[in-house]
Amino acid sequence: MSLSRLTVLAVLCGCTTQIAPRPDVLLVVLDTVRADRLGVYGATRPTSAQFDAIASAGVLFEDVTTSGTWTWPSHAALFTGEPPWVSGAHWSDASDEVDPSTGYWRMSPMRTDLPTLAERFSAAGYRTVSLASNSLLDPKLGLTRGFERAEWLKQDAVVVAEAKALLANNDPRPLFLFVNLMAAHAPYALSPEVPWSRQHKARFLEADADGWVARYSAGRVPPALALNQRPSPDKLTGEEAFAKGELVLDAEDLEFIRDLYDGEMLRLDRAMVELVGAWNANGHGDGIVAVTSDHGEYLGEHGLIGHGLRVYEQVTHIPLVIAAPGRLEAGLRVSTPVSLRDVYPTLIELSGIEEDLAGSLLPVVGGKKRRGPILARAWPMPVFAKNVGGAFTQGQRLFREGETAVLIRDDGVSAVFDLKADPSMTKPKGAPSAALLKRAREAMPDVSHTESLAVPAEAVEQLRALGYVQ
């Protein structure tokens, strides 16, 4: 498929002038997509024709911060409207290793007393469906509580096929469809049809002569770079080795990684073309489409590759667009800083389920400021803390008021940044004032959990492949 072909199905179709009392809703998470790799956020490559077209038909939020730094806490925030320290879903148990007696890995569960987005839509008469590639959205784990149908389908192609079949089903009830697509998550596969990706084919073919590529190549066709995996059980992952300084990558090496990642952006975009095309073709074009991500990805910045661990913009700045023909003006760009968890009340209000809902972004779209600070938190990743050590044994918190941001490590080390002058937060301006530090600490209280959730062995296998499990 040529790059120009991607735009054929790109524009959302408002096929009627009458607004349905209960619009169909499509919510898509492009897993592991950072905002700056998409065209409407400034990317120079044609990586996001479909996303950009949805933005032209709806409202683009330019400054969106995720509440967590990996799948589990971020999806919990999306589905409950609460940050991880409230939802309970944040990180794994103290041990990152699988219990040999059960084959399970354990995590802190999402609270069961918080009404989920799916439960709110279901109570309003919607059929609710979740189709996901990510194993952490396996219905056994609880994030998808409230969906009438929830499936972990393992591959984006299968997710899209199932979504297309669902959209062709003429169920009279309004539809709330959630889709998670994983192409951007490591390993980063070579994309033979993408020029900036396929130029690196020789690096894989000649991998024996290029030690680090050979060491971290996944055995698949097309070849893929798996810096999130271990060459052997007793070796560091590429992400760990890079953070520890044992894997030294020069500018050309990092550009190679970014080229592969951008190739995966295009694969995601093609999946979106199919999905939105089916949405329009089956009479849902006057409904609501929201597309976002759960977190971004470090591609060498701050000495990191991957995600989790830290709350810098490469992981916390995510895309968000909401298109709702007849309900939201097309082509708007909102610069006000907002949070991923704001999507929860926004979709409920925009669908007409409840009016004037606290935290909804509809007033922000109308020009009002969002209330409260922008917050994000990263908990220590046990496997990374053990293998890399140092500062990675500590979590990190982000507190932001306007263009002032405070980073606080769990051991109390803190710094203040001017985001207007230094959006990547590389030049601290000293320590925050006592009053600012107090507000930041009170906004993100320490939490502990006594319960843990067992992750089934089948899902653990994908988590191991993704680098989360030893």
C-alpha positions in Angstrom: 0.0 0.0 0.0 1.5 3.4 -1.0 1.7 6.2 1.5 -0.9 8.3 -0.4 -3.4 5.4 -0.3 -3.6 5.9 3.5 -5.8 9.0 3.2 -8.6 7.4 1.2 -10.6 6.3 4.3 -9.2 8.9 6.6 -12.0 11.4 7.1 -14.7 10.8 9.5 -18.2 10.9 7.9 -21.0 12.9 9.6 -23.6 11.2 7.5 -26.7 12.9 9.0 -27.5 16.3 10.4 -29.7 14.8 13.2 -27.7 13.9 16.4 -28.5 10.5 17.8 -29.5 10.6 21.5 -26.9 7.9 22.2 -24.0 8.1 19.7 -21.8 5.1 19.0 -18.3 5.6 20.6 -15.0 4.3 19.4 -12.0 4.6 21.8 -8.6 3.6 20.5 -5.4 3.3 22.4 -2.3 3.3 20.2 -0.1 1.6 22.7 3.4 3.1 23.2 3.0 6.1 20.9 4.6 9.3 21.8 3.0 12.5 20.5 6.0 14.0 18.7 6.2 11.1 16.2 2.8 12.0 14.7 2.3 14.6 12.0 -0.1 16.9 13.8 2.4 17.1 16.7 5.3 18.1 14.4 6.7 14.9 12.9 8.2 15.5 9.5 7.6 11.9 8.2 4.2 10.8 6.9 3.6 8.4 9.9 0.0 9.3 10.8 -2.3 10.1 7.9 -5.3 8.6 9.6 -4.7 10.2 13.0 -4.1 13.5 11.3 -7.3 13.2 9.4 -9.3 12.5 12.5 -7.7 15.6 14.0 -8.9 17.7 11.1 -12.4 16.4 11.7 -12.4 16.9 15.4 -10.5 18.4 18.4 -6.7 17.9 18.8 -5.4 18.3 22.3 -1.8 19.4 22.0 -0.6 19.0 25.6 -1.7 15.7 27.1 0.0 14.0 30.0 -0.6 10.3 30.9 -1.1 9.5 34.5 1.2 6.4 34.5 4.2 5.3 32.5 3.2 1.8 31.3 0.1 -0.1 30.3 -1.3 -1.1 33.7 -1.6 2.2 35.5 -2.4 4.2 32.4 -5.3 2.1 31.2 -6.7 2.0 34.8 -6.6 5.8 34.7 -8.4 5.9 31.3 -11.1 3.4 32.5 -11.7 4.9 36.0 -10.9 8.6 35.6 -8.6 8.2 38.6 -4.8 8.4 38.9 -2.8 5.2 39.7 -2.4 6.1 43.4 -6.2 6.1 43.7 -7.1 3.3 41.3 -4.7 0.9 43.0 -3.2 -0.3 39.7 0.4 0.9 39.5 3.2 -1.7 39.6 4.2 -5.3 40.2 4.8 -7.0 43.5 8.2 -6.8 45.1 9.4 -9.8 43.1 9.6 -9.5 39.4 10.1 -13.2 38.9 7.4 -15.7 38.1 6.3 -17.9 41.0 7.6 -21.4 39.9 4.8 -23.1 41.8 2.0 -21.3 39.9 3.6 -19.9 36.8 2.2 -16.5 37.7 3.5 -13.0 38.0 1.8 -10.6 40.5 0.7 -7.0 40.3 -1.4 -4.5 42.4 -5.0 -4.8 41.2 -7.3 -2.1 40.1 -9.9 -1.3 42.8 -13.3 -3.0 42.2 -15.4 -0.2 43.8 -14.6 2.4 41.2 -17.2 2.5 38.3 -15.5 1.9 35.0 -16.1 3.6 31.7 -17.6 0.3 30.4 -19.9 0.0 33.4 -21.1 3.6 32.8 -21.8 3.0 29.1 -23.4 -0.4 29.8 -25.8 1.1 32.4 -26.8 3.6 29.7 -27.9 0.9 27.4 -24.7 0.4 25.3 -23.3 -2.8 24.1 -19.7 -2.6 25.3 -16.8 -4.4 23.6 -13.0 -4.4 24.3 -10.6 -5.9 21.7 -6.9 -5.7 22.6 -3.5 -6.9 21.5 -2.0 -6.2 25.0 -2.0 -9.1 27.4 -2.6 -6.8 30.4 -6.1 -6.2 28.9 -6.9 -9.9 29.3 -10.3 -9.9 30.9 -9.0 -12.2 33.7 -7.0 -9.3 35.1 -9.8 -6.8 35.8 -8.9 -3.7 33.7 -11.8 -4.5 31.3 -14.4 -4.9 34.0 -17.8 -3.9 32.8 -17.4 -4.8 29.1 -20.0 -7.2 27.8 -17.4 -8.7 25.6 -13.6 -8.4 26.3 -10.9 -10.3 24.4 -7.2 -10.4 24.4 -6.5 -11.2 20.7 -2.6 -11.0 20.8 -2.1 -9.5 17.3 -3.2 -6.2 15.8 -4.4 -7.8 12.6 -6.7 -10.1 14.5 -8.0 -7.2 16.6 -8.8 -5.1 13.5 -10.5 -8.1 11.8 -12.7 -8.8 14.8 -13.6 -5.1 15.0 -14.6 -5.0 11.4 -16.8 -8.1 11.9 -18.4 -6.5 14.9 -19.1 -3.2 13.1 -20.9 -5.1 10.4 -23.3 -6.5 13.0 -26.5 -4.6 13.0 -27.2 -4.7 16.7 -29.8 -2.0 17.5 -28.1 -0.9 20.7 -25.6 2.0 20.6 -22.0 0.7 20.7 -19.0 1.5 22.9 -16.0 -0.1 21.3 -12.5 0.0 22.8 -9.5 -1.1 20.7 -5.9 -1.4 21.8 -3.2 -1.8 19.1 0.4 -2.7 20.0 2.5 -2.3 16.8 4.6 0.6 18.3 5.7 -1.5 21.4 9.1 -3.1 21.2 10.4 -5.2 19.6 10.7 -2.8 16.7 10.2 -4.7 13.4 11.8 -3.8 10.1 9.1 -2.5 7.7 10.2 -3.6 4.2 7.7 -1.2 2.6 8.7 1.9 4.5 11.8 3.6 3.0 13.3 4.9 6.2 13.0 1.5 7.9 14.0 -0.8 5.0 17.3 1.1 4.5 18.5 -0.8 7.6 17.9 -4.3 6.3 21.7 -4.8 5.9 22.2 -4.2 9.6 20.2 -7.3 10.3 21.6 -9.3 7.4 25.1 -8.5 8.6 24.3 -8.8 12.2 27.2 -11.0 13.0 29.6 -8.1 12.2 27.5 -5.7 14.2 27.6 -7.2 17.7 24.8 -5.3 19.5 22.3 -5.8 16.7 22.9 -9.5 16.6 22.7 -9.7 20.4 19.3 -8.0 20.5 17.7 -9.3 17.3 14.4 -11.2 17.6 14.2 -14.4 15.5 11.4 -13.5 13.2 10.5 -12.4 9.7 10.8 -9.5 9.0 13.6 -9.1 11.5 13.1 -7.0 14.6 15.2 -5.2 17.2 14.3 -6.5 20.7 16.2 -4.3 23.1 13.5 -5.2 25.7 14.6 -8.9 25.7 17.5 -10.9 27.2 20.0 -12.6 24.9 20.1 -15.3 27.6 18.6 -15.6 31.1 21.8 -14.3 32.8 22.3 -11.3 30.5 20.9 -7.7 30.7 18.2 -6.6 28.3 19.4 -3.9 25.8 17.3 -1.4 27.7 19.0 -2.3 31.0 22.5 -2.4 29.4 22.0 1.0 27.8 20.8 2.6 31.1 23.7 1.1 32.9 26.2 2.4 30.3 27.3 -1.1 29.2 25.6 -0.8 25.8 27.1 2.3 24.1 25.0 3.6 21.2 26.2 6.5 19.0 24.0 8.9 17.1 23.8 6.6 14.1 22.7 3.7 16.2 20.0 5.8 17.9 18.7 7.0 14.5 18.5 3.4 13.4 16.2 2.6 16.4 14.1 5.7 15.7 13.7 4.8 12.1 12.4 1.3 13.0 10.0 2.9 15.6 8.7 5.3 13.0 8.1 2.4 10.6 5.9 0.9 13.3 4.0 4.1 13.4 3.0 3.6 9.7 1.9 0.0 10.5 -0.4 1.4 13.1 -1.7 4.0 10.7 -2.6 1.3 8.2 -4.5 -0.6 10.9 -6.4 2.7 11.7 -7.3 3.2 8.1 -9.0 -0.2 8.1 -10.7 0.4 11.5 -12.0 3.9 10.7 -13.0 2.8 7.2 -15.2 0.0 8.7 -16.6 2.5 11.3 -17.8 4.8 8.5 -18.9 2.1 6.1 -21.2 0.5 8.6 -23.1 3.7 9.6 -21.2 4.8 12.6 -19.7 8.0 11.1 -21.9 10.4 13.0 -20.6 8.9 16.3 -17.7 9.8 18.5 -14.1 8.7 17.8 -11.3 9.3 20.5 -7.8 8.2 19.8 -5.0 8.4 22.4 -2.0 6.4 23.8 -1.3 5.0 27.2 2.4 6.2 27.2 5.2 7.1 24.9 8.7 5.7 24.5 12.3 6.8 25.2 14.4 6.5 22.1 17.7 7.4 23.7 16.7 10.5 25.6 17.7 10.7 29.3 19.9 7.7 28.8 16.8 5.5 28.3 15.2 3.2 25.8 11.7 1.9 26.4 9.2 3.2 29.0 8.2 3.1 32.6 10.9 4.2 35.0 10.7 8.0 34.6 8.1 10.7 34.0 9.9 12.8 31.3 7.9 14.1 28.3 9.0 11.3 25.9 6.9 8.9 27.9 4.3 11.2 29.5 3.4 13.4 26.6 0.8 11.5 24.6 -1.5 12.2 21.7 -5.3 12.8 22.0 -7.9 13.6 19.4 -11.7 13.5 19.8 -14.0 13.8 16.8 -17.7 14.1 17.3 -19.6 15.4 14.2 -22.4 17.7 15.3 -21.1 17.8 18.8 -17.6 19.2 18.6 -16.3 21.8 16.1 -14.0 20.3 13.5 -10.4 21.4 13.3 -9.9 22.9 16.7 -6.5 22.7 18.5 -6.5 23.0 22.3 -3.3 24.0 23.9 -4.5 23.9 27.5 -2.6 21.1 29.4 -4.9 18.2 30.2 -4.6 14.6 31.4 -5.3 11.2 30.0 -7.7 10.5 32.9 -9.9 13.4 31.7 -11.0 11.3 28.8 -13.3 9.3 31.2 -15.7 12.2 32.1 -15.4 13.7 28.7 -16.8 10.7 26.8 -19.5 10.2 29.4 -20.7 13.8 29.0 -20.2 14.0 25.3 -22.4 10.8 24.9 -25.2 12.5 26.8 -25.0 10.0 29.7 -24.5 12.7 32.3 -24.3 16.5 32.0 -21.8 18.9 33.6 -19.5 16.1 34.7 -16.6 17.2 36.9 -13.3 16.9 35.0 -14.8 16.8 31.5 -12.8 18.5 28.8 -15.8 20.0 27.1 -15.4 23.3 29.0 -11.7 23.3 28.1 -12.7 22.9 24.4 -14.9 26.0 25.0 -11.9 28.0 26.1 -11.9 27.5 29.9 -8.8 26.3 31.8 -8.6 22.9 33.3 -8.8 22.8 37.1 -6.0 21.4 39.2 -2.4 20.4 38.5 -1.1 17.9 35.9 0.2 14.8 37.7 2.1 11.6 36.7 3.9 9.0 38.6 6.4 6.2 37.9 6.9 3.3 40.4 10.2 1.4 40.4 10.3 -1.5 38.0 11.6 -4.3 40.2 13.5 -6.2 37.4 15.1 -2.9 36.3 15.9 -1.8 39.8 17.7 -5.1 40.5 19.7 -5.2 37.3 20.6 -1.5 36.9 20.3 -0.2 40.4 21.2 3.4 41.4 18.5 5.9 40.9 16.3 3.2 39.3 15.5 1.8 42.7 13.5 4.9 43.2 10.2 6.0 41.7 9.5 9.5 40.3 6.6 11.9 40.4 5.7 14.8 38.1 3.7 17.8 39.4 2.9 20.6 37.0 1.2 23.9 37.4 1.2 25.9 34.1 4.8 25.9 32.7 6.3 25.0 36.0 7.1 21.4 36.7 8.5 19.6 39.7 10.2 16.2 39.6 10.3 14.4 42.9 12.2 11.1 43.5 10.9 8.7 46.1 14.0 9.4 48.3 13.1 13.1 48.4 15.5 14.4 45.7 13.6 17.1 43.8 14.0 19.8 41.2 12.0 22.4 39.4 11.9 23.1 35.7 10.6 25.8 33.3 8.7 23.8 30.6 8.5 26.7 28.3 12.2 27.1 28.0 13.1 23.4 28.7 10.3 21.0 27.7 12.5 18.0 27.9 13.4 18.8 31.5 17.2 18.6 31.1 18.1 21.9 32.9 16.8 22.0 36.4 16.4 25.5 37.9 17.2 24.4 41.5 15.0 23.0 44.2 11.3 23.9 44.4 10.1 26.3 47.1 8.7 24.7 50.3 5.2 25.7 49.4 5.5 24.2 45.8 7.0 21.0 47.2 4.2 20.7 49.8 1.5 21.0 47.1 3.3 18.4 45.0 3.6 15.9 47.8 0.0 16.3 48.9 -1.3 15.8 45.3 0.4 12.4 45.0 0.3 10.7 48.4 2.3 7.6 49.2 0.2 4.4 48.7 0.7 0.8 49.6 -1.3 -2.3 48.7 -1.9 -5.6 50.6 -3.5 -7.5 47.7 -1.8 -8.7 44.6 -3.2 -10.0 41.3 -2.0 -13.2 39.7 -1.3 -12.9 36.0 -2.1 -16.1 34.1 0.9 -18.0 32.6 -0.2 -17.4 29.0 -0.2 -13.6 29.6 3.1 -13.8 31.4 4.7 -15.2 28.2 3.8 -12.0 26.3 5.0 -9.9 29.3 8.3 -11.8 29.2 8.6 -11.1 25.5 7.9 -7.4 26.2 10.6 -7.3 28.8 8.4 -6.9 31.9 9.3 -10.3 33.5 12.7 -11.8 34.3 
